[in-house]
């Protein structure tokens, strides 16, 4: 493949053959007709599922999880539009207030939503006090709570996180830079929650946590391995396409095919890759064969 793909460096396919049903567990959809929420720090160009299909071909994935980005605040419509285009191969993670009633949640569930995100790093909609509120709201449907926050905010929350009635998914390596790794108590907390079967970790956006701004940073491997060794059946992966921070000039645009090959190096064997890309997403998001 020699034609450039939208919002992805390079043109070639991944060298790693992926298992059937492989899932990219973290992408976003952006629609130029939808206004950004007041206070949003990222205003990326439009990026559609039609654009993403070209990236999928390079990576070799089939399924995808669309996450409402911080740009849109509580507006889940771009995410839901993306889900409609993905069909049975798509699942969604919404942004909620915690005041939604059961009928509203069931309607989202029918459309493919399986989780709610609280972003305390870039988001402008939530505070720490919302974590328990949103968790209680979504618990009857068996959804998970996806969290992103600064390390110093996360580290003191052990008691709160252990008390939640839902599983917690930490995206973007838990926001832990590889140069900190075992030095930060937030890393120790994530490993403990993995061992206790209370949490999942998403190996997504490695370039976001790398001091070099690169998803090929070799120092990401020991960090990824720490999570895989703790509980390989609670680890998933995502590309973070279309890389809004790269469009904003904060990092170079990642090569998504190379991200797949980096994951294969981190994982080390085909069986573990099958779990991270297929079996684990099927369990967490309810994909069917």
C-alpha positions, -999 to +999 in steps of 0.1 A: +000+000+000+016+033-011-012+058-007-009+079+025-036+072+051-054+100+070-038+110+103-012+083+102+025+084+092+039+059+067+021+039+040+030+003+046+011-024+063+021-039+097+046-067+095+028-086+123-001-108+112-029-102+136-055-127+148-089-127+133-112-103+152-083-081+164-097-050+182-083-014+183-098-004+217-093+033+215-101+056+186-120+089+182-143+104+156-142+142+149-170+160+130-163+196+118-200+204+121-201+196+158-189+225+180-162+219+206-172+223+243-161+256+259-127+251+274-116+222+251-079+222+246-079+201+214-096+211+182-085+185+156-097+184+120-126+161+110-117+124+111-143+099+100-148+061+101-143+062+063-109+077+070-102+051+097-110+022+074-078+029+055-058+028+087-075-005+097-063-021+064-027-012+073-029-024+108-049-056+101-076-050+128-113-056+124-131-043+155-128-009+171-139+010+202-149+046+197-144+069+227-160+103+230-131+127+231-126+157+255-133+180+226-170+174+227-176+173+264-209+155+271-219+154+234-217+117+224-232+122+189-200+119+169-191+087+188-226+073+182-224+082+145-191+063+143-207+033+161-235+032+135-210+029+107-189+002+124-220-020+131-214-052+150-176-046+149-179-014+170-184-006+206-185+028+223-174+046+255-195+077+263-191+107+286-220+110+311-231+131+340-242+103+362-277+117+362-289+096+332-319+073+339-320+036+331-339+041+299-313+065+286-286+041+295-304+011+279-308+031+247-270+038+246-264+001+253-285-009+224-263+013+202-232-004+214-220+017+243-203-004+270-185+021+292-183+057+305-152+079+305-140+104+331-111+124+318-095+146+345-064+152+323-079+171+294-116+170+301-136+199+314-168+181+325-159+161+356-144+164+390-131+136+414-165+136+431-181+124+399-162+091+398-185+073+423-216+090+409-210+078+373-199+044+385-231+039+405-251+051+375-237+026+350-233-004+373-268-019+365-257-024+329-224-040+337-204-013+320-169-002+330-156+032+340-127+045+319-104+068+337-076+092+327-060+116+352-027+129+364-006+105+384-006+126+415-044+127+414-046+089+408-022+077+435-043+086+466-075+070+452-069+033+462-098+031+486-122+049+463-113+027+433-116-005+453-150+005+465-165+011+430-193-013+418-177-015+383-145-024+367-121+004+359-102+008+327-071+030+327-063+042+292-030+055+278-008+033+301-025+049+331-007+081+320+025+067+335+057+079+318+081+050+312+109+069+329+089+069+361+076+034+360+080+017+393+091+049+410+056+063+412+030+050+436+003+052+408+021+024+390+021+003+421-016+010+425-024-001+389-005-033+393-023-041+425-057-034+410-048-057+381-038-085+405-071-080+423-091-082+391-106-048+396-089-030+367-079-032+331-050-013+314-052+000+279-018+001+261-028+031+240-012+064+231+023+054+240+036+086+224+015+105+249+034+092+279+069+088+263+093+117+270+104+114+233+068+117+220+072+084+201+052+052+202+085+034+192+102+045+224+120+013+236+114+024+272+077+017+267+084-020+265+092-026+302+062-005+312+039-025+289+055-057+302+048-047+338+011-047+331+011-078+309+031-097+336+006-086+363-025-098+344-023-105+307-060-112+306-068-076+318-047-058+292-061-043+259-046-022+232-056+009+212-041+031+185-055+064+197-062+073+161-066+101+148-039+113+172-054+147+181-023+158+200-002+151+169-025+172+148-020+200+174+018+197+169+026+182+203+041+151+189+051+137+155+022+119+137+024+082+147+027+053+122-002+031+132+012+000+114+044+005+134+023+007+166+010-028+159+045-041+154+056-024+186+028-041+205+039-075+191+074-068+204+061-059+238+039-090+240+064-115+227+042-144+217+011-152+196-010-165+224-007-134+245-013-112+214-045-132+208-057-124+244-049-087+242-064-081+208-093-106+207-102-125+239-099-096+263-118-071+242-145-097+237-149-100+275-147-063+283-169-050+254-192-079+248-181-086+212-196-118+198-178-142+174 
